[in-house]
Amino acid sequence: MKKYIIILAGLLACSTAVAQEEKPAKFKLYGFIRNYLTVDSRAVSAGTEDLYFYMPKDHDMKDGIDMNAGFNWRYLSLTSRLGLDVSEYKWHKLGISGKVEADFYTLSGTTPILRLRQAFMKLTWDECPVSLTLGQAWHPMAVDMPHMNNLETGAPFNPFNRSPQATVDVNLGKGFTFTASLLYLNHYLPTGPAGKSRDYYKYGLPEFYLGVAYKNSHFMGKIGLDIVNLRPYRTHADWRVQDGSGPEIEVKSFLSTLSPFVFLQYTNGLFQLRAKSIFAQSGEHLNLLSGYGVASYNSNGTITYTPMQDWASFISFQYGKKFQVMGMLGYMKQMGTTKDLADNNLWINNSADTKIQQAFRATPTVAWNLGKFTVSLEYNITAAQFGRGERNARGMFTGEPEWILNHRIICMTKFNF
């Protein structure tokens, strides 16, 4: 009998040791119910039932009347959100947290459906300065957004992208962090000969991001570089008319781009100031108004591409807690391609009019936060410069440009839970 008691005690001790090696996770359900009422002074290029605002539309003249001029409005709740945070799971020295987040989105027709926004896990290790994020999350260049309550959160003056990724963060000490990411383009796609498609990327190379951040009690700064390699064409026959006498030749040509950015943030009490600037090459996968073209078709079956260069920047602020004032000033400009175009043709992000050369935006906003209920009122004035005439060898228009204004009023109500 004593023998069995000893064995039973040993088994209980082993099971207790195993249980101590694993700590169960905690779960937190969150989300909000959000309504937007928006009013525009003219027709706009926008997504998500016109809530995700890009730019005003160009003139559409018929019998001397601009068909795009005139008041239009919408009132929708489809951006309401549901999410689940998972935290504190532990196995030995490995800690795992995560997030699954979805909202309602109109992909086609008029009935909103639930779509995945984020789904990632974050791995950490005791006494180790390295963490690993796996899954769909905000792009490292998009995560720090301007202060506003509209749906586009600064795009196309701020990069906007969520992508499947493997991101490594290394704590270097004294407030410094190094970040390296491998990303797969998914929701926000590059454009090209067949329109927007992930095929240019799927048959190319991964997108890479490298960056360094510094943070103390009042200040945060980041610098980073986004590296993309696309393969717009995969066969010789895709882009050159063949006489039928020769075999199809595989095209191994890539479009390689480098897009650096800088971000600064200052916080003091209830006041916060943010600024970001990006010099992008072919940044349409970041929801910027950009693109690329062909510099030369080469006799050996290769193609030399040339990206459009764009400068996009914003500065924003926020002050207050129960009653808040906030606003953003944004500016973007196309700087031309890096090389002369072979045929003056560009594949440009068609989320807005492809003739837009530069744009300004200002968004003064007031918000009242009553516990978990928020109501805000934003005035959004956007001025877009439309190119006229023909494109020159660097993709810029030769005619006299024209500025077009849109005035947007946004009233948002939101209940967080």
N, C-alpha and C positions, 0 to 999 in steps of 0.2 A: 504493500500500500504506500509506504514511504517513497518507494521508487517512482510510482505513478505521480505522486504529488510533486516530486522534484522535476519530472518531465513536463508536467502541466505548467509549473511555475516558469520553466525555461521557455516554453512556447509563448506564454503571456508576455514575458520580457522581450522576446524577439518581435512579437506583433506590436508592442508599444514602441520599440525602437524604429520599426518601419513606419509607424504612424507619425512619429516625430520627424522623420525625414521628409514628409510631405505635408504642406499646409494648404488647406482648401482655399479656393478663390472667393472673393466677394463680388457681388453683382449690384450694379446701380442702373436702373432704367431712367432715361431722361428724354427730353424732347420739348417741342413747343407747338402751339397752334398759332399760325401767322397769317395775317391778311394784308394784302397790298391793294390800295386804291391809287392808280396812277393816271395822270392826265398829261398829254403831249400837245404841243402847238402845231406839229406836223407829223407825217408818217415817219416811222423810224425803222432801222434795221435792228432787230432784237430777237432773242430766243425766249423759250419758256413762256409762251403766250404773251410775248412782248414785255415781260417783266425784267428779263436780262437784257439791258439796254446797251447797244454798241454805239451807234452813230445815227444822226439824222439822214434821211434819204435825199438823193439829188432831186432836182426839178424833173417833173414829168409833165411836159407842156402839151396840152391839147386845146386847140382853138383859143390860144392865148391864156389859158387857165392852167395853173400849176395843180395837178391832181393830187400831189403829195402835201399840199398846204392844207391846214385846217385842223380843228380840234378833234381829238380822239381819246378814248379812255377805256379802262378795264378795271374790274374788281375781282380778285381771285384769292383763294386760300391754298393753292396747290403746292406751295413750298413749305407746308407744315412738315415737321421732322420727328423721327423716332430714332433713339439710339440706346445702346447698351454698353456700359463701361465694365470691364473685368479687371480686377486688381488683386494684389497681394497673394497670388498663387506662388507657392514656393516648393521646390523639390531639391533637396540638398542645398547647394549654394546658388542654384539657378532660380531666378525670379522671373515670372511672366505676367504681363498685363496686356490688355487689348481693348479693341473697340470695334463695334459693328454699328453702322449708322446708315439710315436710309431716309429719303424724302419722296414726295410725290412730284411726278414730272410727266409732261405731255410729250411723248415720243412721236405719236401720230394721232390724227383725229382730234377729238375734243375731250376724251376721258383720261384723266391723270392716272398713272400707274405708279407703284412703289418701285424706286430705283435705288441701287446701291451707291452710296457716296464714299464711305470709308469702311475698310475691313482689314485691320492690321493687328499684329502682335508685337510686343516689345520685350526683348530678352535682356536681362541684366544678371551679373554675377557678383557675389559678395567680394569685396576688396579688389574689384577689377574696374578700371576706369573706362571700359568699353561697353557700349550698349548696341543692340542690333534690332532694327525695325524691319519687319517683313510683312508685305501686303500693300493694299491700296490706301494711300494717304496723300496729304498735300505735298506738292512738289516743294523742295527746299527753297526755291526762289519765289514761291507764291505764298508761303505760310504767313508772312508778316504783311497784313493788309492795311489799307488806309482806314481812317475812322469815318464810318458811314453806316447807314442802315439799309441801303438798297441792295438788290440781289447780286449785281455784278461786282460789288466791292472793289471798284476802281478800274476794272478792265475796260478798254485795252491800254490804260496808262499804267497798270500794274499786272504782272504775270498772273494768270489764273489757270491752274492745272492741278488735278489729282490723278496720280498714276500708281500702278503696281510697282513696287520698288523693294530693293534691299539696301538699307541705309545704315552705315556704321558711324556712330558718334564716339569720339575719343576725348575724354576729359584730360586736358593737358596741364591743368592746374592754374592757379592765379587768375581764374575767370575765363580762360581760353578753352575753346572746343574745336576740334577738327572733325569735319563731316565729309564722308564719301558715299555716293549713291550710284547704284545701277538701276535704271528705270526702263519700263516698257510702256510705250505710248498706247493708250487705250481709249479713254473717253474724248480726249482732245487731240485731234489728229493733224498731221501735216497735209498740205495740199500737193497737187502734182498733175501729171498728164491725164489721170483718170478721176480728177477731183480729190476730195478728202478720202484718204485710205490708210489703213495700218499696214498695207502690203509694202509700201516704200520702206517701212521700218522693219517689218517682219523678215524681209530678205536682206536687210542691211546689218548694222551692228547696234548694240545697246546704246542708249543715251547714258552719259556719265555726268555727275556733278561733283565738284570738289570745292570745299569752302572752309573758312575759318571764322569763328565768332568770338566776341569778347563781351562779357557782361559783369557789371557791378551793381551797386544799389540804385544808381540813377541812370546809368548809361548802358546801351547795348549797341554793338556794331557788328556788321557782317560783310564779308567780301566773298564772292564765289564765281565759279566759271561753269557754264553749261556746255557740254560737248555732244553734238548730234552727228550721226552718219546715216544718211538716207540713200536708198538705191531706187531712184524713180523709174528707171527702165531696167529690164532684166534680159532682153534679147535684142539683137541687132535689128530684127524685123519690126520691133516695136516702134522704132523711130525713123527708119530709112526705107524707102520704097526699094524693093529688091526686083531684079530682073528675072528671078527664078532660076538662074544658072548656078548659084552658089548655095552652100549650106547656111543654115541659121547660125549666127555667131553669138555666143553668150557675152553680154556686156557686164563687166565687173566694175564699172565706174560708180563712185560714191560722191554725194554732196556732203562735204564735211564743214561744219560750222562751229564757231566759238562765240559764246555770248556771256560776257562778264557783267556783274552787277555789284552794287554797294547798297547797304541799308544801314540807317542810323535811327536810334530811338533815345529820347530823353524823357524821364519820368520824375516828377516832383510833386508829391501829395496827390491831389485830384487832377493834376495837369499832365498831359502826355503829348509829345511831339514826335512825329515819324516822318522820314524821308527815304525814298528809294529811287534809284536810277539804274537802268539797264541799257546797254548798247548791244542790241540783239542782231544776229544774223539768221534770217529765215526763222523768225520766232513765232510762226503761226500756231505751233503746237502749244505755245504759252498764251494763246488767245490774243496775241498782238497782231496788228494789221500789217503783215509782212508776207514774204514769199521768196521765190527764186526763179531763175531762168537758165538757159543754155548759153555758154560763152562760145563753144565750138563743138562741131561734130567732127571727130577725127577719123582719118582713113583706116586706122588700125582697129576700128570697132569700139573705141572709147569715146566718152563724152566728157567735156569739161563744163562744170556747172558754175554759176555765180549767184550768191545769195543777195537778197535785198538787205541793206543795213537800216536798222531803225533805232531811234533813241526814244525811250519812254520813261517818264519820271513823274513822281508825285510828291507833295508835301501835305501833311494832314495834322490836325490837332484835335484834342478832346479835353473838356474841363467839366467837372461836376460829378455828382453821384445820383441824387434823387432827380434833380433837374440838370440836364447836360446840354452843352453846346458843343458842336463839332463841325468839321468841314474839311474838304480836300480841294487842292488845286492840282490839276494834272495837265501834262503836255506830252504830245508824241509827234514825231516827225520822221518821215522816210528820208534816208540819206543817199539813196541810189545804190546800185549794185557794185560789187567789188571789181568786176571786169565788164567790158563792153558785151552787150548781148548779141548773139548771132543773128536774131530775127526780131529784135525789139518786142519779144513776147515774154510775159511773166506769168507764173502761176501764183496767184495772190489769195490770201485768206478771204473767202467770199462771205464771211459772217457780216460784213458791212460792204459798202460800195468800194470796189477796187480802185476807184479814181481818187480816193482820199489821200492827200499828201501830208497833211498835218492837222492837228486838232488841239483844242483847249477844253477843259471842263472845270467848273466850280460847283461845289455842293454844300452850301451852308445848311445846317441841320440843327433842330432842337428836339430833345427827347425828354419825356417824363417817365421815370421808373417808380412805379408804385408797388413795392414788393416784387412779386413775380410777373406783374403786368407792366407792359411798356407801350407807350404810344409816341410816335415820332412824326415830324413833318420836315420834309426835305425839299429844297428848291435846287434843281439840277439844270444848269445852263451849259450847253455844249455847242461849240462852234467848230465846224469841220471845213477844211479847205479842199475843194474839189478841183483836180487838174483838168485842163482843157487842151484840145489839140491832140497831137500824137506823142507817143513815148519816144524819148531819145535813146541813145545807145546805153545809157545807165538806168533806164527804166523810169525816168522822170518826164513829166509832161512839158511840152514846149509852149503851149498857149497861156493866155492870161488866166490865172486861177480865180475861183469864185468861192467866197465864204457863205456858208449856210448855217443858220442858227436853229436850235430846238430848245424850247423851254419845257421842262418836265416838273410836275409837282407830284410828290410821293407821300402818301399818308400810310403809315404802317402801324398795325396793332399786333401785339404778340403776348401770349401767355405761356410762360415757361413752367415746366413741371419736372 
